[in-house]
Amino acid sequence: MELRRALVRAAVSRPGVLLAVSPGATRQRLAVEAELARRGWPCVSGPAETDLLVIVGDREDQEDQGEGEESDWLAGLWRGIPEPKARVRVTDPERAADALDSGLADLERGEHEDDHAHDAHHEHHEHHEHHEHQPDGATAPHLDHSGHDMHSGHHGHAGHDMGLVEGLPMADRADDRDGLRLDVLHMPLGPVLADWPAGLILRLALQGDIVQEVTVEPVAASPSPSPPFWDEPWLRAAGGEHISQGDAARRLCAAHLDSLGRFFAVAGWDDMAARNRFVRDRALAGATTTELTSLVRPLTRRAQRSRTLRRLTTGLGTLPAEQARQRGVTGPALVADGDTYSRLLVWLDAVGRSAAACDVTEALDAAEVVGPRGRLDTPVPPSGALLDSLPRLLEGTEFACARIIVASLDPDLDELSHVPAPGTVHSHG
């Protein structure tokens, strides 16, 4: 009993929070991350470290579909969290703080019912992720075959942890490139991983530490008429609303900073990830061009000057422009015309240019329907083309590099579930 009380006290003082984010819940995720940063509650990477599970997104999309896969993985995730534990749900960004307060109260009372969940949300607060500060320069992630980042302490959970596969991943035998018979390990990544696109599952076949085959399986989400958060200004302008160029530039700046935060976190550069997320939230909170430019410039210089980062990412996931066009890629990945490092530089450049344009009041051209990940007036949404490109980029690479390549594309699965009204710019879910 005394041990249990000590565990509860430790959890309540600074609970470790695991985020389970569904497609379509970007606005809610940003609100939760900002509130967690304000409180100083750490985000953890796996069930073993979790005190409070925060389910981000609509109930119907995650839990109430009966026997669907989403119910399975969520139930498996909850079973894997040791007591004392609590869970809450955030569906409204304006009540995120209320949800976290409810979770904290549950931990204090020691309530652990499987069906206990609260609807909630909150507006964005100034954001500063709590990570260990690291030297200037990224460090290579070292991943074992469970998706555990040995360097940064991030735990990627696949297979039995997520409830996607019963028991341990299964190994078969197959010929490697030298004609030897090696084990083939079948491993799912996602849908809940730290710094991972919400709703994405990758099923990998590994021989040794080499990815041999990749299947992309987005988690099914209910169709939504609401525009994806990051694409909203351009889609609203295309629908006839007056949107200023500054508002679009602000959303573009924040979107790329969000992607950069995820990229740096996966690369093991946690301090840079935290700084990018802080500036992201300043952009969304309405910071002036002067403030944003002063915040962005040192981040860009620091990233561009890091020889370690360049060495780690050069040559990974090369996507030539011609191949990108063939797959329908239209955004930064097409402009980069190259590898992971090239895509990073395109993001950094776009952040600087958009930060400088956040106060422009002229109307956004309704014909320029180009969001952070590409054109929004094509039959396939930009992130659909990015997902189509993933297998070729990942197959033949080392497993430790796979997550960096995914982060360098950062597909937004909110785009896949968007079903716009008739007569507006359309994409297919």
N, C-alpha and C positions, 0 to 999 in steps of 0.2 A: 504493500500500500504506500509506504514512504517513497519507494522508487517511482511508483506511478505519479505521485504528487510532484516529485522533483521533475519528472519528464514534462508534466503539464505546465509547471511554472516556467521551465526553460522554453517551451513552445510559445507560451503566452508572451514572454518578455520580448521576443523577436522572432515570430514564426517564419519558418521557411515556406515560401509560397511557390506552388507549381501551377503554371498557367496552361489551361487546355482551351485553345482558341479555335473556333469554328470559322469556316469561310463566311464572309459577309460581316464580320465583327471587328473590323479594323478600328473603327471609332471607339468602340468599347475597350479594345486592347490598349489603345493609347491612353485612355483615361485611367485604366487600372495601373499601367506601368508608371504613370505620373504620380498617382496616389501612393503606390508602394515606395517610390523613390522619396516622396515627401516624408513618409513615416520611417524610412530606413529599414524596411522589411526586405530581406534578400529574396531574390528569385532563385529557386533551385532547379536542378535539371532532371531529377528523377524521383520516383516514388519513395525510395529509401530515405531521402532527405526531407520529405515533405511533412509539414504540419497542417497546412491549409491548402486544399485544392480549390482553385478558382476557375470555374467553367465560364468561358466568355462566349456569349452568343445566345441565340434564341433557343428556348427549350425544345421546340418542335424539330429543330435541326440537329439536336445532339442526343436527346434521350428518349423522347416520347414516340419513336417510330417503331416500337415493339422489338422485333427480333433482328433489326438491321445491323449492319456492321458497326455503325457509330455507337449504338447501344452496347455492343459487345466490347469495343475498345475502351469505352468510358467505364463500364463496369469492371473490366480487367484492371484498368488504371487505379480505380478506387480500392480494389482488393489488395493491390500491391503496396498500398500506403500503410505503414505500421501505426498503431495507436500510441499515444493520443492523436487524433486527427479530426478535422472538420472540413466541410465543403460548402461553398456558396456559389451562386450563379449571378453573373452580371449581364443584364440585357439592356440596361439603360445607362449610358455613360455618366449621366448626372447623378446617379446613385451608387457609384463605385465605392465611395467612402462608407456609405451605409452598409453595403454588402461586407466590406472588410471588417467593420465594427461587429456585425453579426457573427462572422467567422471567429473573431477574437473572443466574443462572449461564449460561443459554443465550446471553444477550447478551454476556457475558464471553468465551464460547467462539466467538461468531460463528455459532451454529447457527441456520439459518433454514429447516429443512425444513417444507414445507407441512403435513405430517401430524403435526407435533410438538405434542402437547397433553397436559396433566397434569390428573388429577382432584385436587380439593382443597377445603379450607375452614377456619372459625374463628369464635369467639364475638365479640360486639360489644366494641370498645374505645371509650374516650372519643374522640369524633369532633369534628374541627375542620377543615373543608375549607380548602384553601390557595387563596385567591383574592386578587386585588388589593383592598385596602380602598378604599372609595369614600366620598365625602361622604354625609352623611345625606340621603337622598332618592334615588329611583330615576331612571334615565335611560333615555330611549327607545331601544329597539333599532332599528337601521337594517339592514334585510335586503336583500341583493340576490336575484336570482331563482334562485340556487343554494342558498338557505337560509343564506347566510353572514351571521352577525350582525356587522355592521361596527363596532358600538360596543363590545361587550364582548369581542370576540375569539373568541366561540363560533362554531364552524363547523358549520352544519347541512348534512348531505350527503344529496343525493337523486339519483335517476336513475342516471347512469353511475357515481358514486362507490359506490353501494350494490349495484351489479350488478342493479338492478331493471329498468333500461332499457338496451338496448344503444345506446351512443353518446349524443349530446346529446338533451335533450328536444325533441320535435317541435313546430313551430308551425303552426297552421292559420289560416284567416281566418274572422272572424265579425263581425256587426254589433254595435257598442256601443250604449249608450243614446241616443246622438245620431245614430244611423243611419250612422256611419262604419264602414269596414271596418278592423278592427284584428287584429293577430296574436293567436292564442290559443295560449298556452304550456301544455303538459301536463306537470305536475311531480308526482312522488311525494315525500312527506316520510316519513322513517322507512325501516326500523324502527330504525336506530341513529342517534340524535341525542342530543346532550347535553341532559339535563333533559327527556326525552321519555318518555311512557308506554311501557314495555317491550312490544314486540310489536305496536305500532300503525303502520299505514301509511295515510296520507291521500293520495289522488290528486286533485290540484287542476287545474282549468282556469283559467288567468289571462289576463286582457286588460289590458295595462298592468300596474298594480300592484293590480288589483282581482280578488278571487277570484270567479269566475263559477259554478263548479260544484265540488262536493266528493263524493268517494266514499270511504267508510270501509271499509278492508280489514284486519281483524285478522290477524296472522300465525297460521297454524294451529299449535296446540299439542296434544300428547297429553293426553287426559282424565286428570285427577288426582283421586284420592279424598281427598287432603289438603286441608284447608280453606285458603283464601287467608290469607296471614299476617296482614293487617290485620283480617280478619273472624273470626279464629280464636276469640276469647273468646266471642262471641255464638253462634257455631255449636256450640261445645262445650257451652255452657250449654243450648242447645236440644236437644242430644243427651242431656241428663240429667246432665252433669258439674257438680260444684260449682265455680263460678267466682265470685270475689269482685267486688263492684262496683269496688273499687280496681284490680284487674287489668284490667278492661275499660276503666276511665277512663284508665289508663296507656297502653294500646294505642291508644285514641282520640286521646289527646294526641300520642303519637308519630306517628300516621298523619297528623294535620293538620300537624304540624311538618314532616314529610317533604314534604307537598304545598306548604307555604309555602316551603320551601327551593327547590323546583323553580320555583315561581312567581317568587320574587325573582330567581333566577338568570336566568330568561328575560327578566325586565324589566330586567336589567342591573345590579341592586343586589347585587353579589357578596358584599359584607361581611355583609349581612343574610341572604343564603342560607347562608353559612357558620355564622353564629350560630344560626340555626334548626336546622341539622343537628346542631350540637354539643348543643343542648338536647334534640333528638330522641333522641340516643344516651344522654344522661344519663337520660332517662325510661325507655328500654328496659333500661338497666343497673340500674334499681331505685332511683334517687334518691328521697329523701323528698319529701313534699308541700311541706315548707318550702323545700327547695332548689329544686324545680321552680318553685314560685310566684315565688321571688326571681329566677329566670332568665327566666321568661316575661314578667313585668310590664314590664321595660324594653323588651323586643322589641315587645310590643303597643303601648306608648306611642309608640315610635319610628315604627312603621308607621302608626299612626293620625294622627300629627302631620305626616307627610310630604305636603306639598301637591303636590309633584312627582308622587308616586305616584298620588295621587287624580286629578290632571289627566290622567295618562297612561291610566288605566284606566276612568274614568267614561264610560259610554255604550257601552262595548265589550261585545259578546256578550250583549245583553239577553235574558233568559229570564223572562218573566212567570210567576207561579205557576200560572196557569190552563193555559198552554201546557206547563209542566213536568208538571203532573198528567196531561195528555192523553198525554204521551210516557212516562209511568210513572216519572218522576223522583220520588224520595222523600226524598232526603237534604238536605245543605246547600244545594244548588242550588235546591231547592224552597223552603226556608226563606228564602233570600236574596230571592226574588221580584224579581230585577232584573239588574243588569249585573255585569261582572267585579269592580268595586270592592265591590259589595254582597256577592258571594261571598267575597271576601277578608275582609271584616269578620265574616262568620259564622264563618269558620275561626278568626279571632283570638279571638272570643268563646268558641268551643268549647274552644280550647286553654287559656284561662284557667280555665274551669269544670272541665275534666277534670283539669288539674294540681292543683287544690284538692281533688280527690276521690280521689287515687291511693292513699291509705292507708285507705280505707273497707273494712272487713272483711265486711260483710253480703253475703249471696249475691246474685248477679245474677239478676233475674227472667227465667226461661227464656222468658217470653212476649214480652219486649222484645228482639226479634231485629232490632236496628237497628245496623248497623255504621257506619264512618266515611262511607260514600258512600250510605247509605240502608237501606231494609228488605231483609232477607235471606230473607224468607218469601214472596216474590212469584214468579210464573212467570218473570219476566225479572230477572236480577241487576242491582243498582243501576248498575253501570258499563255494562251493555248499554243501559240507558235513556239514560245520558249520551252514549254513542256515537251513539245514534239522534238525539240532539238536535244533534249537531255540525254537520251540513250546513247546517241553517237558520241557525245562529249565525254560520257562517263565510262563507256566500255573500253577496256584496255588500260585504264588508269589505276593507280594505287588507291586502295580503299581510304587511306588517310587523306587523300586529296578530294574525295568525292564531295564532301560537304562544302569545301571552299568553292568548287565549281558551281554547285547549286546556289550558293550565296552570291556568286558573281552575276547570276542571272536574276535571282530573287523573283520568281514568278508570283503573281498576285492572283490567288485562286478565287478572290471575290469576283473577278471578271468572268469566270466560268458560269456562275449562277445568275448573272444579271440578265433579265429578260425585259428589255425596254418596251415602252408602249408602242403600238403601231404607228408608223410614220416617222419615228425618231431613228437616230443612229443605232444600228443594231449589231449585236454580237450573239454568238451561239453558245449556249451552255453545254 
